[in-house]
């Protein structure tokens, strides 16, 4: 048995947490100091630190992470980033060994910030095949037992029509290599409807889930999210489906937002909004009343849809900054998404876990013992200050720690 003593939950309770070693779940939650700890039990005294559910990153790009200096994007927009990435690949700048090194570093950055589950999109195209998939898989092996990991095969284009054969073959190889989800960008295809249909068919055949980059544009005439919702409902797809970005939904009039949100909720599609990268990439051509590049969060929530938040790109051509800390994402959801801190944190913790098909952590017996202790006065304070004094637990075992020291030197 393991135990965490003297923890403070977000609701103010001071508690001790017991962990069942056999399955890494919470066995009991009792008032601090009220339970006798068995001889030989491993005990961590948290000294009153705030204990929260471990965070999850539902949308990363670990094959691209930490390449901002190697792959510059002078245009600063989405197509500039895409062009810069493919140009770097053609020039051989993105070696297998360097991808493993960067992905491992990105994994470790996420873990030390309190992330115990990550879903990453990985480029799978005719030009690069599944090399990046294999590289990130190698990096993931070094993190085995520390972090849960899901891979999405992010296809290129075209994926429909006479010139699509090589890209389709690369996707099929990625599925054989063990990716967990099929991805893609329907609105960038010549035939978005056919592409969505093909993705549903492949995911059904392979028995895997779907996460699509959907409508990452401010153009209100682009709305493939509605087509995705209708096809998922019509075909009765029973796997998990996520639509990431959904930027153009935020550009629709309220009645369209409400109608599409209702279809999304009815289809059981989760939406992942990505404030960091979309604040950076979107709106560059709109100097007046510049859009924020987020989806229609309130209409989606009002309709009953699940809406999580992720960081997307970190220090690469698509986002030049980022700390691999979901508390940064939560803070942006407060500032740019108008969420309250408790709701914003939930979007990067239990809601993201739900999107990934993982059980939530509500500090009840039977919950996964995936937790992060933070030296913060409150959940709001944690989101505001993002202190780096943290202890990260996966299945009740300490897997990462960090200590922040500050000092004011007065004369």
C-alpha positions in Angstrom: 0.0 0.0 0.0 1.0 3.6 -0.6 -0.3 6.7 1.1 -0.3 10.4 0.5 -0.7 12.3 3.8 -1.7 15.9 4.6 -3.0 16.8 1.1 -5.4 19.7 0.5 -8.1 19.1 -2.1 -9.6 21.9 -4.2 -12.7 22.0 -2.0 -10.6 22.8 1.0 -10.6 19.4 2.7 -7.4 18.2 4.3 -7.1 14.5 3.5 -5.0 11.4 3.4 -5.1 9.3 0.2 -4.6 5.5 0.3 -3.5 3.8 -2.9 -4.1 0.2 -3.9 -0.8 -1.1 -5.2 -2.4 -3.9 -7.1 -4.1 -1.7 -9.7 -2.9 1.9 -8.9 -6.3 3.1 -7.8 -7.4 5.2 -4.9 -8.5 2.9 -2.1 -9.6 5.4 0.5 -9.9 9.2 1.2 -10.0 10.1 4.8 -9.5 13.2 7.0 -5.9 14.0 7.4 -4.3 12.2 10.3 -7.4 10.0 10.9 -6.1 6.7 9.4 -3.3 4.5 10.7 -0.8 3.7 8.0 0.2 0.0 7.9 3.8 -0.9 8.7 5.9 -1.0 5.6 3.6 1.3 3.6 5.3 4.0 1.4 4.1 7.4 2.7 4.6 10.8 1.1 3.7 13.7 3.4 2.6 16.6 1.1 2.6 19.1 3.9 -0.7 20.7 3.0 0.1 21.1 -0.7 -2.9 21.3 -3.1 -3.7 17.9 -4.6 -5.4 17.9 -8.0 -6.3 15.4 -10.7 -3.3 14.8 -12.9 -3.6 16.7 -16.1 -3.8 15.3 -19.7 -2.6 16.7 -23.0 -5.3 15.7 -25.6 -3.6 17.3 -28.6 0.2 17.4 -29.0 2.6 17.2 -32.0 5.6 15.5 -30.4 7.2 14.9 -33.8 7.4 18.6 -34.3 8.0 19.8 -30.7 11.0 22.0 -30.0 11.9 22.8 -33.6 11.2 26.5 -33.6 14.9 27.4 -34.1 15.6 24.6 -36.6 12.5 25.2 -38.7 11.7 29.0 -38.8 8.3 30.3 -40.0 8.9 33.9 -41.2 5.3 34.2 -42.4 3.9 33.3 -39.0 0.6 31.9 -40.2 -0.7 28.4 -40.6 0.3 27.8 -44.3 3.7 29.4 -43.6 4.2 26.8 -40.8 3.1 23.9 -43.1 5.4 25.1 -45.9 8.3 25.5 -43.5 7.8 22.0 -42.1 7.7 20.3 -45.5 10.7 22.3 -46.7 12.7 21.2 -43.7 11.7 17.6 -44.3 12.8 17.8 -48.0 16.2 19.2 -46.9 16.7 16.4 -44.5 16.8 18.5 -41.4 14.4 16.3 -39.4 16.4 13.1 -38.7 15.1 10.0 -37.0 17.6 10.4 -34.2 16.8 14.1 -33.6 13.0 13.3 -33.6 13.5 10.7 -30.9 15.6 13.1 -28.8 13.1 16.0 -29.1 10.0 13.8 -28.5 11.7 12.3 -25.4 12.4 15.8 -24.1 8.8 16.9 -24.8 7.5 13.8 -23.0 9.6 14.7 -20.0 8.5 18.3 -20.0 4.9 17.3 -20.0 5.4 14.8 -17.2 7.2 17.1 -14.8 4.4 19.7 -15.2 1.8 17.1 -14.1 0.7 15.4 -17.3 0.2 11.6 -17.0 -1.6 11.1 -20.4 -0.8 12.5 -23.8 -2.3 12.2 -27.2 0.0 13.2 -30.1 -0.7 13.7 -33.8 2.2 12.5 -36.0 2.7 13.3 -39.6 2.1 10.3 -41.9 2.5 11.2 -45.6 3.8 9.8 -48.9 7.1 11.6 -48.5 8.0 10.6 -44.9 6.0 7.4 -44.5 5.9 6.3 -40.9 9.4 7.3 -39.9 8.1 9.9 -37.5 5.6 7.3 -36.0 8.5 4.9 -35.3 10.6 7.7 -33.8 7.9 8.8 -31.4 7.2 5.2 -30.5 10.9 4.8 -29.6 10.7 7.9 -27.4 7.5 6.6 -25.8 9.2 3.3 -24.8 11.6 5.4 -22.7 8.5 6.7 -20.8 6.9 3.4 -20.3 5.2 3.2 -16.9 5.4 7.0 -16.5 2.8 8.3 -18.9 -0.1 7.0 -20.9 0.3 7.6 -24.6 -1.9 7.7 -27.7 -0.9 8.3 -31.3 -2.9 9.8 -34.1 -1.9 9.3 -37.7 -2.1 12.8 -39.2 -2.5 12.4 -42.9 -1.4 14.8 -45.6 -3.2 15.6 -48.8 -4.5 14.6 -51.2 -6.3 11.7 -49.5 -9.0 11.5 -52.2 -8.8 11.4 -55.9 -6.3 9.8 -58.4 -3.2 11.2 -56.7 -4.0 9.9 -53.2 -2.6 6.3 -53.4 0.8 7.0 -51.8 -0.7 8.9 -48.9 -3.4 6.3 -48.3 -0.7 3.6 -48.3 1.3 5.5 -45.7 -1.8 5.7 -43.5 -2.4 2.0 -43.8 1.2 1.3 -42.8 0.7 3.6 -39.8 -2.3 1.6 -38.7 -0.3 -1.6 -39.1 2.5 0.0 -36.9 0.0 0.5 -34.1 -1.4 4.0 -34.1 -4.4 4.4 -31.9 -6.4 6.9 -33.9 -6.9 8.0 -37.5 -6.5 11.7 -38.1 -6.4 14.2 -41.0 -7.6 17.6 -42.1 -10.9 17.2 -44.0 -11.2 20.9 -44.9 -7.8 20.8 -46.7 -8.9 17.9 -49.0 -10.5 18.4 -52.4 -13.4 16.3 -51.3 -13.9 16.7 -47.5 -17.1 14.6 -47.6 -15.3 11.6 -49.2 -12.4 11.9 -46.9 -14.6 11.8 -43.8 -16.3 8.8 -45.2 -13.0 7.1 -45.9 -11.7 7.8 -42.3 -14.8 6.4 -40.8 -14.5 3.3 -42.9 -10.8 2.7 -42.1 -11.4 3.4 -38.3 -14.3 0.9 -38.3 -12.3 -1.7 -40.1 -9.2 -1.3 -37.9 -11.2 -0.9 -34.7 -9.6 2.4 -33.7 -10.8 5.9 -32.9 -10.8 9.2 -34.8 -9.4 12.7 -34.1 -9.5 15.1 -37.0 -8.1 18.6 -37.4 -11.3 20.2 -38.2 -11.9 23.7 -39.8 -8.7 25.3 -38.6 -9.7 28.5 -40.4 -11.6 31.8 -39.8 -13.4 31.4 -43.1 -17.1 31.0 -42.2 -17.8 29.3 -45.5 -15.8 26.3 -44.3 -17.8 24.1 -41.9 -16.9 20.4 -42.3 -17.7 19.9 -38.6 -21.4 19.6 -39.5 -20.6 17.0 -42.2 -18.5 15.0 -39.7 -21.3 15.0 -37.2 -23.9 13.9 -39.7 -21.7 11.1 -41.1 -20.8 9.8 -37.6 -24.6 9.7 -36.7 -25.7 8.3 -40.0 -23.1 5.5 -40.1 -23.5 4.7 -36.4 -19.7 4.8 -35.7 -19.3 3.6 -32.1 -15.7 4.5 -31.5 -14.5 7.8 -29.9 -14.5 10.8 -32.2 -12.8 14.1 -31.5 -12.8 17.2 -33.6 -9.8 19.4 -32.9 -9.7 23.2 -33.5 -13.2 23.8 -35.0 -12.2 27.5 -35.4 -14.7 28.4 -38.1 -17.6 27.5 -35.8 -16.7 30.5 -33.8 -17.2 32.7 -36.8 -20.8 31.6 -37.5 -23.9 33.5 -36.4 -25.5 32.3 -33.1 -28.3 30.3 -34.7 -25.8 28.3 -36.8 -23.5 27.8 -33.9 -26.4 26.4 -31.8 -27.6 24.1 -34.6 -24.2 22.7 -35.4 -23.4 22.3 -31.7 -26.6 20.3 -31.2 -25.6 17.9 -34.1 -22.1 17.6 -32.6 -23.5 16.7 -29.2 -26.0 14.3 -30.6 -23.2 12.5 -32.6 -21.1 12.2 -29.4 -18.2 14.1 -30.9 -15.8 15.7 -28.4 -14.3 19.1 -29.4 -10.8 20.1 -28.5 -10.1 23.8 -28.5 -6.4 24.8 -28.8 -5.9 28.4 -27.6 -2.1 28.7 -27.7 -1.5 27.8 -31.4 -4.7 29.3 -32.7 -4.1 32.6 -30.9 -0.7 32.7 -32.6 -1.8 31.5 -36.1 -5.2 32.9 -36.7 -6.4 36.5 -37.3 -3.2 37.9 -38.8 -5.2 39.4 -41.7 -7.8 41.0 -39.5 -6.3 44.2 -38.0 -9.7 45.4 -36.7 -11.6 43.3 -34.1 -9.1 40.5 -34.5 -10.7 37.1 -33.9 -9.3 35.0 -31.1 -9.3 31.8 -33.2 -11.3 29.7 -30.7 -14.3 27.6 -31.3 -17.8 28.4 -30.1 -17.3 27.1 -26.6 -20.5 28.3 -24.9 -22.9 27.0 -27.6 -21.1 23.6 -27.6 -21.4 23.4 -23.8 -25.0 24.5 -23.9 -25.8 21.7 -26.3 -24.2 19.2 -24.1 -21.0 18.6 -26.1 -17.8 17.7 -24.4 -15.2 20.4 -24.8 -11.6 19.9 -23.7 -8.5 22.2 -24.1 -5.0 21.4 -25.3 -1.7 23.1 -26.1 -1.3 21.8 -29.6 2.2 22.8 -30.8 5.0 23.7 -28.5 8.0 25.7 -29.7 7.8 24.8 -33.3 6.8 26.7 -36.5 3.2 26.5 -35.6 3.7 28.0 -32.1 7.0 29.6 -31.2 6.5 29.5 -27.5 4.7 27.2 -25.0 5.9 25.5 -21.8 4.3 22.1 -22.1 2.2 23.0 -19.0 -1.5 22.6 -19.1 -1.8 25.3 -16.5 -0.7 27.7 -19.3 -3.5 26.4 -21.4 -6.0 26.7 -18.5 -4.9 30.3 -18.0 -5.5 31.1 -21.7 -8.9 29.5 -21.4 -9.6 32.0 -18.6 -8.3 35.0 -20.5 -9.3 34.2 -24.1 -12.1 31.7 -23.5 -13.8 33.5 -20.6 -13.9 30.4 -18.5 -13.7 30.4 -14.7 -10.5 28.9 -13.3 -12.2 25.8 -12.0 -13.8 25.1 -15.4 -10.6 25.9 -17.2 -8.6 23.5 -15.1 -11.2 20.8 -15.6 -10.8 21.2 -19.4 -7.1 20.3 -19.2 -7.6 17.5 -16.6 -10.7 15.3 -16.2 -12.4 16.5 -19.4 -9.3 15.8 -21.4 -9.1 12.4 -19.8 -12.7 11.8 -20.8 -11.9 12.7 -24.4 -9.0 10.3 -24.4 -11.3 7.5 -23.1 -9.6 7.5 -19.6 -11.4 7.4 -16.3 -11.6 10.8 -14.4 -10.0 11.4 -11.0 -12.6 12.7 -8.6 -10.7 11.5 -5.4 -13.1 8.7 -4.8 -12.3 5.0 -4.1 -11.7 3.2 -7.4 -10.5 6.3 -9.2 -7.1 6.2 -10.9 -4.4 7.4 -8.5 -3.1 9.9 -11.2 -2.6 13.1 -9.2 -0.4 16.2 -9.1 0.4 18.1 -5.9 1.2 21.8 -6.3 2.5 24.3 -3.7 -0.4 26.7 -4.4 -3.0 28.4 -2.1 -6.0 27.4 -4.3 -6.9 26.0 -7.7 -7.3 29.6 -8.9 -3.9 30.4 -7.6 -2.4 27.3 -9.3 -3.8 28.4 -12.7 -2.7 32.0 -12.1 0.8 31.4 -10.9 1.6 27.9 -12.3 4.2 27.4 -9.5 6.8 24.8 -10.3 6.9 23.1 -6.9 5.1 19.9 -8.0 4.9 16.2 -7.3 3.4 14.0 -10.0 1.9 10.6 -9.3 0.8 8.0 -11.8 -1.1 5.1 -10.4 -0.1 6.2 -7.0 3.7 6.2 -7.6 5.8 9.3 -7.7 7.0 9.7 -11.3 8.2 13.3 -11.4 9.0 16.2 -9.1 10.1 19.8 -9.3 11.0 22.4 -6.7 10.9 26.2 -7.3 13.0 28.5 -5.1 12.7 32.2 -5.1 14.4 34.9 -3.0 14.3 38.6 -2.8 17.7 40.2 -2.1 17.0 43.4 -0.1 19.9 45.8 0.6 
